[in-house]
């Protein structure tokens, strides 16, 4: 495949006009020998690396937001909303898990995400060749100290070259703050440790995270909904790794693009660009080439309209036109589809997304929408957005 005429992001602030070739799931800035090359003319577009969502619960993205915060900590929120036999939880749990996981992948595609850290057990559906996004495969995890009593055993079973993810300090009270000490005293703060949320981190806890070289995943819309606030400013100035996560629709507002735009109230566009590209790639110990566009790197790419802005500002101002995963097109906007060969689109299915427009997906989204509607007995919303086939 040849992507022609676009600007290619080099980093958060620089992009150059260059043709880009894709072969065997990898990118090249030089022509590669391909007998039959599909050429996509992407004039007035900019190509950035496929984004990385550092925290999601993929099977929970059809749910509405649940609870009435603010709560003192995540355990109080969980206790309040845990009503599996009542609406709306009962109806949403009736949707088959594989279908819900696929909808979670579609939510991520809509925001240009090609790689997701799923904070739950790795599911076999993620290995299917047509699953719409990459899901991080090599990781250890525990839900939290409170909900995973065996968290230390899980940590010790995690290979040293894999990240270990755990919800921590997810609250504003002493119980949440003390979790950093608990983890540190048990030797669980390591360079491979990724603390999700960290809202309750205080000065002493931050110092321990710094010394250990651990990282933090920031989920601002989720934090503000459940806890009434998010990370302290000192965390961003501490020199530790921070990645952006979108969390699930149970608490978050929209998808990762919505998260970026909310987060921009606090953090610069350039820092946010790193939080969804190079920082999570490093923290999650992804293979070389992830989080950037580089020769022989993975052909995981996000194409957006080029309005002359920097790559970082483009993420805050426009929406995806094309998403490519491992060299295969997964999503096309209706605007761009009109300029593409008809035979390329024959197997794609079309869905209109509230506030975003109409997209064509390689996944069978129209069929998925019909089945989900039958389960719920009403039209579903994906991360709060209405959908129509």
Secondary structure, DSSP 8 states (H G I E B T S, - for coil): -EEES-EEESSSS-EEE--EEEETTEEESS----SS--EEE-TTEEEEE-EEEEEE-GGGSSS-----S--SBHHHHHHHH--TTSTTHHHHHTS-HHHHHHHHHHHHHTTTEEEEEESS---GGGGSTT-SSEE--SEEEEEETTT-TTHHHHHHHS-TTSEEEEEES-BSSHHHHHHHHHHHHTT---TTEEEEE-TT--HHHHHHHHHHT-EEEE-HHHHHHHHS----HHHHTTT--EEE----TTTS-SSHHHHHHHHTTTS-HHHHHHHTTHHHHHHTT--TTTTS--TTSB--EEEEE--S--HHHHHHH--EEEEEETTEEEEEEHHHHTTS-GGGGTT-EEEEETTTEEEEESS-HHHHHHHHHHHHTS--EETTEEEE-
